[in-house]
Amino acid sequence: MWRARWQRWNEGGVSVNGEKPKFDTSLIVELICCLLGGCALCSAILPALGQEVGMLECLLFIAVDLSLIFLLTRRWWIFPALIAILALGGMGISALLQMKEAVLEYIDGFIEWYNAAYPYTLPYSENGSRFLVHLAFSFPVTLILYLYFRRFPFLPAWAVVSAGVLVWMYLAKSPYFLGAAALMLIVFLVLLARTNAGSIHRKLGGKGKLPSAAMQLTALALAPLAVLFSVAIGPKTDGAWKSKGLVNFIQDVQDVFSFYGDGSYGSGGFDLGYSGLAPNGFALGGDVEPDNRTILRVKTATPILLAGAVYDTYDGRGWYDSAALGRFRFTSLLWRGKRREAFSVDKPSARKTAGLYGKVSRVVSMEVSMTVRHRSLFSNGKVERVELDFSDDSDVYFNSQGELYLTEVPALAQKYTLRTRVYARDREFFNDYMGQLIRLSAYTKDAEYGEIERVCTAVPETVEPFVYELAEEITRYCPTDFDKALAIEAWLSENCSYTRNPGTPEEGRDFVSAFLEEREGYCTYYATAMTILARIAGLPARYVTGYGLKQEGARTTESFVATNATAHAWTQIYFYGVGWVDFDPSQWEFYAPVERDEPVVTETKPEKTPEIPDLRMPDLPQPNDLREPVKSGSTASSAPKKTGTWTVVLIILCCDLGALLIFLLVRFVLLFFRSESFYRRVTRRYPDLRDRADVCYRRILKQLVFLGLEMEPADTIRSFCARVDGALSPEKPHETMAEVCEPVLLSRFAMRKPREGDIRRMCDFCLWLEGELRRAMGVRRYIVRRMILGK
């Protein structure tokens, strides 16, 4: 009886009561799927276990294992009988040839060789011993796959396993990645046909049954053709891919994983030190004598300051970026939202402020030619379009600071066309119109302002008290934030002297404090001082470096030039709902004469076209920990490596599913942290108590948004807390929000550090609010809005 059941189970449920079993045509497809899938899995597993095998060897092992398993499942006695025959035959032959001792010795040596991790040892390394080991390792894989394809062909399970194995091979840089990915894709398509047949059968209520085996055979025949057809868009003989659009999309998806995974640091590598304006490396200040070598030639009717690098964090000595900046393709649809954030292209709100915005801004088009090879593409404002003359426009990238750059240094000096919209401070009545624009924008929504304010208002403890007093004195009678910015800019311009020889900064003293006491320096002094004074006054500000332009020839011409001597630094201040606005306290003059220490080139054509010098600028040093200053002398490069063919196939097959699973897992873990775990996490990541309080406060604000409680522009922290306490459940086990958020209020306005107990209470309040969210939203809305969408 049990033998009949075993046979019926393997033959697809066909009755064996007195009738000859019908052959199950789907068995052929399932065996082929097991062969292909097992080959793909073993090409990943066996090398990881120290086995030196290739794809063809794996195919052979699986074929042998599959034959043994098939014989075992056809008739229960076939496999044991085969083993017995082989054992008895071997013993008989060894006895006949008087080789019993040699055989036993060989078996003992084989066991020792296997236990020693099968090193290269004769005779085991040059005969069938390794084959037996490989066969033993591949047998359980084959058996599991056989059971899966015969009885449990659940498509998502294969997709998850394939994704995990391919990611493993990707990380291990397996040479068999492409072959394994192709085989797994074929198996996936065959399983998809079977799954669809079953789905249609269920929808018909069991009344009709599709020929599942025929559909799988068709898929099995077409799948290899589909994989082979992919060669049409696959790599050419030179290693490049024929379909650049596909490659760009694949790279964009990979960048998504990098940015939301461990973060990524993208930059063009520009630094003022390349022009001689940073003699002390990372530290600001010092005497400078830059030369007049031409770096940029620009054709434009409207000259603007061209930014190359933007920094958000000051530590008392110099500037650096405090977090991962990201790496986003400028033309990619996937990064359109990041592009709006980085360049503030959606600010101000056109519906309410269109008229004023047109009066304070203008569109600038320019053609930029670089005489040196470099990855940075210099720009400014709300960049709308970038066109490269030497490459495809899809090679342009940007980061969250709004820096444009290429991923690789071009073969020749680049030339590109830029179209951008900038705030035109030279327009008549600009200050009046801008003030009105800022007031109107205060009633719009600016989702990025909170994070920008947190990062770009931070001031280090090294800044001396008199600087705070000076900022208060300068802005005391200023009614608006824009008036404060204008007052700081005007004060620095009128009360400080420009010089390229201010001397070496005092060792161990805050750079800004020293400058505001001596009041002598060049652009980096002015820009750093204005940025810090603006932050003290409550204005989000950042430090920008790049080039100023000088006009060549008559004033009516549209030819401008940037040299090492015109390298420049200035300040950008962010206004709610408006975006970043340039402020230059050193008052750059675009139409001042160009300094020259070399003969002016005439229009006469040279006899021979001179070669463009290879003045490749080194990449910007990258910090090991982006929360610490960049160390002088670092040579780490931010240029990413080329995308290999294995990356392309990996992204196509498994990244969507794998990313979703990982994202949901991470979201689940983060949202269901206990308050003690969340407290430890915050403590580990943020050593400063003020930062911990800000992190908890921002999380509370985000949680309240899901409950329909959002902070309005007219709200203060206290008024908002009172409104929240009135709306929340009176049965909450914790203190009121006003009590929980009091340390944040004292930290921001009374300069009093929170205590450890305050942070713990805020973490407890976050946990309680998360529970309120689950109860208020329901399971379905909570999973979709909170865990998946996050909004």
ZAKOL-833962 format. One line per 8 residues: number of its first residue (from 1); for each residue x, y, z of C-alpha. Coordinates in steps of 0.1 Angstrom, whole numbers. Layout:
<sites>
NUM) X/Y/Z; ...;
</sites>
This chain:
<sites>
1) 0/0/0; 27/25/10; 46/17/-22; 15/26/-43; 11/58/-25; 47/67/-30; 45/60/-67; 12/79/-70;
9) 28/109/-52; 56/110/-77; 34/105/-107; 12/135/-101; -17/116/-84; -25/91/-112; -43/60/-99; -23/28/-100;
17) -51/4/-91; -47/-22/-117; -40/3/-145; -7/13/-161; 2/47/-147; 0/75/-172; 31/95/-179; 29/130/-164;
25) 41/154/-192; 49/181/-166; 75/158/-151; 99/166/-180; 95/203/-175; 100/200/-137; 131/179/-142; 146/205/-166;
33) 137/233/-141; 154/213/-113; 185/208/-135; 188/245/-145; 179/258/-110; 202/234/-93; 231/243/-116; 225/280/-108;
41) 223/274/-70; 254/251/-69; 274/276/-89; 269/299/-59; 270/275/-30; 299/252/-40; 325/280/-45; 314/295/-12;
49) 322/262/4; 357/261/-11; 349/240/-41; 366/250/-73; 339/242/-99; 324/258/-130; 290/260/-145; 294/229/-167;
57) 306/208/-137; 277/219/-116; 254/209/-145; 270/175/-145; 267/171/-107; 230/180/-108; 223/157/-137; 239/127/-118;
65) 221/136/-85; 188/140/-104; 192/107/-121; 197/90/-87; 167/108/-72; 146/99/-102; 155/63/-100; 147/63/-63;
73) 112/78/-69; 103/55/-98; 107/22/-80; 116/21/-43; 140/-7/-47; 160/6/-77; 183/29/-58; 191/6/-29;
81) 197/-22/-54; 220/0/-74; 240/8/-43; 242/-28/-33; 253/-39/-67; 280/-13/-68; 292/-21/-33; 293/-59/-39;
89) 309/-55/-73; 336/-33/-59; 343/-56/-31; 344/-86/-55; 367/-69/-79; 391/-58/-51; 391/-93/-36; 397/-108/-70;
97) 426/-85/-77; 438/-87/-41; 434/-50/-36; 414/-51/-3; 441/-35/18; 447/-8/-8; 410/0/-11; 406/3/27;
105) 438/24/29; 423/46/1; 391/50/20; 409/60/52; 430/85/33; 399/99/16; 383/105/50; 414/122/63;
113) 417/143/32; 380/153/34; 384/163/71; 414/184/63; 392/205/39; 405/186/8; 439/202/3; 459/194/-28;
121) 471/160/-20; 478/131/-43; 461/109/-53; 428/124/-42; 433/157/-60; 438/141/-94; 410/115/-96; 374/111/-88;
129) 376/120/-51; 368/157/-57; 339/146/-79; 325/126/-51; 328/155/-27; 311/178/-51; 284/153/-57; 278/149/-20;
137) 274/187/-16; 251/191/-45; 228/161/-36; 208/179/-9; 203/209/-31; 190/187/-59; 167/168/-35; 152/200/-21;
145) 146/214/-56; 131/182/-68; 106/182/-39; 99/219/-45; 92/217/-82; 72/185/-79; 50/193/-50; 54/229/-38;
153) 61/252/-68; 54/285/-50; 66/313/-73; 74/339/-47; 96/314/-28; 117/310/-59; 119/347/-65; 131/353/-29;
161) 157/325/-30; 170/337/-64; 173/373/-51; 192/362/-21; 216/339/-40; 222/366/-67; 229/392/-41; 253/368/-24;
169) 271/362/-58; 271/399/-64; 288/407/-32; 312/378/-37; 320/390/-72; 313/355/-86; 325/349/-122; 294/328/-127;
177) 269/355/-119; 256/361/-154; 251/324/-161; 233/318/-128; 211/348/-133; 201/336/-168; 192/301/-156; 172/315/-127;
185) 153/338/-151; 144/308/-173; 131/289/-143; 111/319/-131; 94/322/-164; 84/285/-165; 71/287/-129; 52/319/-139;
193) 34/299/-166; 24/272/-142; 12/298/-116; -9/316/-142; -25/283/-153; -34/275/-117; -48/310/-111; -70/308/-142;
201) -82/273/-131; -92/287/-97; -110/317/-113; -131/293/-134; -143/276/-102; -126/243/-111; -148/238/-141; -120/240/-166;
209) -84/231/-165; -57/246/-187; -29/224/-201; -4/234/-175; 24/212/-189; 19/226/-224; 21/261/-211; 53/253/-192;
217) 69/236/-222; 61/267/-243; 76/290/-216; 106/267/-215; 111/270/-252; 106/308/-253; 126/317/-221; 160/308/-235;
225) 151/329/-266; 142/358/-244; 175/355/-225; 195/352/-258; 175/382/-272; 188/403/-243; 222/400/-260; 209/426/-285;
233) 210/451/-257; 239/434/-239; 276/443/-239; 294/451/-271; 329/439/-278; 345/469/-261; 326/462/-228; 301/490/-232;
241) 264/483/-232; 244/490/-264; 213/503/-246; 226/532/-226; 191/541/-214; 187/507/-198; 221/509/-182; 212/544/-169;
249) 180/531/-154; 198/501/-138; 224/525/-123; 197/548/-110; 181/519/-92; 214/509/-77; 219/545/-66; 185/543/-48;
257) 197/513/-28; 230/529/-20; 214/562/-8; 187/546/13; 210/518/25; 244/529/38; 243/563/22; 265/576/-6;
265) 289/605/-10; 288/621/-44; 309/652/-53; 328/667/-82; 359/671/-60; 363/708/-64; 382/726/-36; 396/761/-32;
273) 429/746/-25; 433/738/-62; 433/775/-69; 457/784/-41; 431/798/-17; 435/771/10; 472/771/19; 465/753/52;
281) 446/724/37; 413/718/55; 419/748/79; 408/782/67; 430/812/63; 466/821/56; 483/843/30; 475/835/-6;
289) 490/844/-40; 469/827/-66; 481/828/-102; 460/839/-132; 458/806/-151; 425/804/-169; 401/778/-156; 368/787/-173;
297) 357/806/-203; 320/816/-202; 297/831/-229; 267/847/-213; 248/879/-213; 244/877/-175; 274/868/-154; 267/850/-121;
305) 288/833/-94; 295/797/-103; 294/772/-74; 316/741/-74; 312/729/-37; 288/736/-9; 294/728/28; 270/728/57;
313) 291/722/88; 317/744/105; 339/732/133; 359/763/142; 387/756/117; 371/747/84; 340/735/65; 328/700/56;
321) 296/681/49; 280/664/79; 261/636/61; 259/615/30; 251/637/0; 237/611/-23; 244/605/-60; 216/613/-84;
329) 214/614/-122; 202/648/-133; 180/635/-161; 165/606/-142; 128/604/-135; 136/585/-103; 153/615/-88; 130/642/-100;
337) 118/648/-64; 154/650/-51; 162/674/-79; 134/697/-68; 147/696/-32; 184/701/-41; 178/731/-65; 145/744/-49;
345) 129/745/-83; 94/743/-68; 99/773/-46; 83/798/-43; 48/786/-48; 38/798/-83; 1/800/-75; 5/827/-49;
353) 38/844/-58; 42/842/-95; 42/879/-101; 67/887/-74; 89/858/-84; 93/871/-119; 104/905/-106; 132/891/-84;
361) 146/864/-106; 158/859/-142; 167/830/-164; 204/828/-173; 218/808/-202; 256/803/-205; 281/782/-224; 310/771/-202;
369) 343/758/-215; 368/744/-191; 405/745/-199; 413/718/-174; 399/683/-170; 377/680/-140; 345/663/-128; 328/694/-113;
377) 303/713/-135; 300/748/-121; 265/762/-118; 243/782/-95; 206/788/-88; 177/766/-98; 193/746/-126; 168/737/-153;
385) 189/721/-180; 225/709/-186; 237/699/-220; 272/683/-226; 290/688/-258; 315/660/-252; 291/633/-238; 256/622/-233;
393) 235/645/-210; 227/614/-188; 263/615/-175; 255/646/-154; 249/639/-117; 240/661/-87; 239/656/-49; 216/670/-22;
401) 237/701/-19; 229/711/-55; 265/703/-68; 267/692/-104; 294/668/-115; 305/639/-137; 312/605/-125; 345/603/-143;
409) 371/628/-154; 365/633/-192; 391/626/-218; 392/662/-229; 385/695/-213; 347/697/-212; 323/722/-226; 287/724/-215;
417) 256/746/-218; 237/756/-186; 202/771/-182; 193/782/-147; 171/806/-128; 187/829/-102; 176/856/-79; 187/888/-96;
425) 199/911/-68; 209/938/-93; 173/944/-103; 155/976/-93; 135/974/-60; 148/939/-55; 149/942/-17; 113/954/-15;
433) 100/927/-38; 120/900/-21; 107/911/13; 71/908/0; 79/874/-16; 92/860/17; 62/872/37; 38/856/12;
441) 58/823/11; 55/820/49; 19/808/44; 30/780/20; 43/746/28; 80/739/28; 87/703/36; 125/706/35;
449) 128/736/58; 128/717/91; 159/695/82; 177/725/65; 171/746/96; 185/718/119; 217/714/99; 223/749/87;
457) 218/768/120; 243/748/140; 271/768/155; 301/751/172; 310/759/208; 344/773/197; 326/806/186; 334/832/213;
465) 306/851/231; 314/884/216; 304/870/181; 269/863/195; 267/899/209; 278/912/175; 252/893/157; 225/906/181;
473) 238/941/177; 238/940/138; 203/925/136; 186/942/166; 164/966/146; 157/942/116; 120/933/114; 124/904/90;
481) 149/876/83; 157/891/49; 165/924/66; 188/905/90; 207/890/61; 211/923/43; 223/939/76; 250/913/82;
489) 262/915/46; 264/953/47; 282/953/81; 309/929/69; 314/949/37; 317/982/55; 337/972/86; 362/946/72;
497) 392/952/49; 400/929/20; 435/916/18; 452/884/5; 478/886/32; 460/885/66; 487/863/82; 485/829/97;
505) 454/823/118; 460/820/155; 465/784/165; 437/769/186; 414/798/182; 380/799/164; 385/812/128; 354/834/128;
513) 361/849/162; 397/858/152; 386/874/119; 358/895/135; 384/908/159; 411/916/133; 386/923/105; 411/916/77;
521) 410/888/52; 397/876/18; 366/859/5; 368/828/27; 370/850/57; 340/871/47; 319/841/37; 326/821/68;
529) 319/850/91; 286/858/73; 275/822/74; 281/819/112; 266/854/120; 235/844/100; 232/811/118; 234/829/152;
537) 207/852/140; 185/822/133; 189/821/95; 198/787/78; 230/794/60; 257/774/42; 292/781/28; 297/780/-10;
545) 329/779/-30; 335/782/-67; 345/809/-92; 336/845/-98; 337/857/-135; 355/887/-150; 347/901/-184; 372/899/-212;
553) 373/928/-237; 347/956/-239; 318/958/-215; 294/951/-243; 308/916/-250; 294/884/-236; 328/867/-230; 338/861/-194;
561) 367/842/-178; 375/826/-145; 410/821/-133; 427/807/-102; 428/843/-89; 390/846/-93; 382/815/-71; 357/827/-47;
569) 336/819/-16; 302/833/-5; 271/825/16; 237/811/7; 208/817/31; 176/797/30; 143/815/34; 111/796/41;
577) 92/788/9; 117/807/-12; 149/787/-13; 186/796/-13; 196/832/-20; 232/843/-26; 249/869/-3; 284/880/-10;
585) 298/904/17; 331/907/-2; 311/923/-31; 323/905/-62; 328/928/-93; 320/911/-126; 331/940/-148; 364/947/-131;
593) 396/943/-153; 409/908/-156; 443/903/-139; 469/888/-163; 504/875/-158; 506/859/-192; 502/874/-227; 467/878/-240;
601) 459/854/-268; 450/871/-301; 424/860/-326; 452/848/-350; 449/811/-356; 480/791/-345; 498/771/-370; 492/740/-349;
609) 464/734/-325; 480/733/-290; 473/703/-269; 451/709/-238; 472/703/-208; 462/674/-185; 457/695/-154; 434/669/-137;
617) 424/681/-103; 425/655/-76; 392/644/-61; 379/659/-30; 393/641/1; 365/620/16; 362/616/54; 360/581/68;
625) 332/593/90; 311/620/74; 303/634/107; 339/643/113; 360/670/95; 378/660/63; 415/654/72; 440/673/51;
633) 460/651/28; 434/625/22; 433/610/-13; 401/590/-12; 381/595/-44; 344/598/-47; 342/586/-83; 322/554/-85;
641) 334/524/-104; 319/514/-137; 288/492/-136; 297/457/-147; 274/434/-166; 266/413/-135; 252/444/-119; 228/450/-147;
649) 214/415/-146; 212/416/-108; 192/448/-108; 168/435/-135; 161/402/-118; 160/408/-81; 165/443/-68; 129/454/-68;
657) 118/424/-47; 148/424/-25; 146/461/-19; 110/459/-10; 116/431/15; 146/448/31; 127/481/32; 97/465/49;
665) 119/447/73; 139/478/83; 107/499/86; 91/472/108; 122/470/131; 125/508/134; 88/514/140; 84/487/166;
673) 115/496/187; 108/496/223; 115/529/240; 146/515/256; 159/503/223; 151/536/206; 168/554/234; 200/533/230;
681) 199/539/192; 196/576/196; 223/577/222; 247/557/200; 242/578/169; 241/613/186; 266/619/213; 253/654/220;
689) 222/658/242; 208/686/221; 210/665/189; 192/637/207; 164/660/218; 161/673/183; 159/638/168; 131/628/192;
697) 113/661/187; 114/656/149; 101/621/152; 72/633/174; 63/659/148; 63/633/120; 41/610/141; 16/638/148;
705) 13/645/111; -3/610/106; -28/619/133; -37/651/114; -18/674/138; 6/695/118; 25/726/130; 13/758/113;
713) 36/787/104; 19/808/131; 25/782/158; 51/784/185; 64/752/202; 43/760/233; 11/768/213; 15/737/192;
721) 21/715/222; -11/729/239; -31/721/207; -17/686/206; -25/679/243; -61/690/237; -65/666/207; -47/635/221;
729) -63/609/243; -66/620/279; -58/585/290; -22/586/279; 2/571/305; 29/597/299; 33/634/306; 17/660/283;
737) 35/669/251; 42/704/266; 61/687/295; 79/663/271; 90/690/247; 100/716/273; 137/705/271; 137/713/234;
745) 123/748/240; 150/754/267; 177/741/245; 168/763/215; 161/795/233; 177/793/267; 209/774/256; 203/749/283;
753) 213/713/276; 187/686/281; 193/658/306; 193/621/301; 160/618/319; 144/642/294; 156/621/264; 141/589/280;
761) 108/606/285; 107/618/249; 115/582/237; 87/569/259; 63/595/244; 74/584/208; 66/548/216; 32/557/230;
769) 24/578/200; 33/549/177; 7/528/195; -19/556/191; -11/556/153; -18/519/150; -51/522/169; -62/554/150;
777) -53/543/115; -61/506/116; -39/478/105; -43/482/67; -38/520/66; -10/518/91; 9/492/70; 4/511/38;
785) 8/547/49; 33/544/78; 54/513/69; 54/513/31; 48/549/20; 59/567/52; 35/595/46;
</sites>
